[in-house]
C-alpha cells in the first residue's frame, strides 16, 4: 500500500517520492517510490515526558486509563512515549509504576517505552509544581525500591543535592537514563553529574537556575557539552521563540522536543489534577491557584509546529521529536522511517496538519 505522499523525512533529511507499507507484516517496505502525491510522511512521534493525556493522570491511572490515554496520544501522532510520574509518596509511586508495567504488557495505542520518574530527588529551591513536602534527599535505597517496582527508564534529579552523584551512578549501573532538572545547580555541579553518567536535562531553562554570563548553571553546562541532550518544551507559555532558537542553535541534534503534557491534554479548559496537585486550564494554559505553571496541554505535533514557527526547519524540528529521543535510548525501532521498521508513520499536509496516522501500517 502506498501512502500517496510527495516525500518523506528519512534520518532527518527530506527524500522525494512515496512510501510503501505492507499491512500484513506491519512494516515499511519502500521509500522514494516514484509517482504523484502530496504532503509528507514522517516517523511516529516519540514523547519522553507525558504526565497524562485525554483526561487520564498517570500517577492515578489504572490499566484502562492507560489504554484510553495511549490511544488518545496515538491519534495525535505520538506512537511511543514515557509516562512521567511527578513527586508523590513512595507507596503511591510504586503502585503507579506497577500499573504502568501492566499497561506496557497490554499494548494498544502508543507504545509505552518505560516510566520517567520526575522526582522525588529534586531541589526545594526549584520545585515547580512538585509538592515540596514530598521531595526527598537522594537515596539509593529508595531508588532501588522504585526501580524494582517496574520498567523505570528515566530519572530526573537535582545533581547538587547531597548523595545525588551516588544515585546517578546507581542509575547508570541499572541502565536507567539520568536527567538533571528542577535544580539550582551551578555549572560545576551539573558538570560533575554529567561526568559520572547523567546524559540529559529535563525541560531546559524551566525550573532551574537561570543562565547568566558569570553563572551559567545547568543550561550553560548542558548546551556546551556534546554528550548531553536537552529536553525542550517549545510551547510559547514555557519558552520564548528566542529561547527555542538558542537551544537548537547550540545543541541542534541534541534537542529533544517534549510536551510535559497533563491529563488536560486533548481536553477542554477546566479543573484537573496532577497527582495530588490541583490546577485549572484556561485558554489552553495550565496553572495552580497560586499562578505556578503546570505542564502543558499541547500535543507533540503542536510542539513541532511551535518550533517551526520559532524559525527551526521542519527537518530539524521533526528530528527532535523522533530520531533524537530514539537515539537517546539507543532504540532503532522507534523514531525512524526506513524499510524493515514498523510502519508507525504520520502523513502531514503542506500546512503540517495531521492527515493520517498509521500504527503498524494500519490507519487509526
Secondary structure, DSSP 4 states (H G I P E B T S, - for coil): -B---SEEEETTEEEESEEEEETTTTEEEEEEE-S---SEEEEPEEEEEESEETTEETTT--HHHHHHHHHHHHTTTEEEEEEEEES--HHHHHHHHHHHHHHHTS--SSEE--EEEE-SS--GGG-TTS-GGG-----HHHHHHHHHTS-EEEEEE-TTSTTHHHHHHHHHHHT-EEEE-SB---HHHHHHHHHTT--EESSTTTTBPPP-SS--HHHHHHHT-TT-EEEE---TTTS-HHHHHHHHHHHGGGEEE---B-TTTTS-SEEEEETTEEEEEETTEEE-TT--B--B---HHHHHHHHHHTT--HHHHHHHTTHHHHHHTT-SSSS---TTSB--EEEE-TT--EEEEEETTEE-
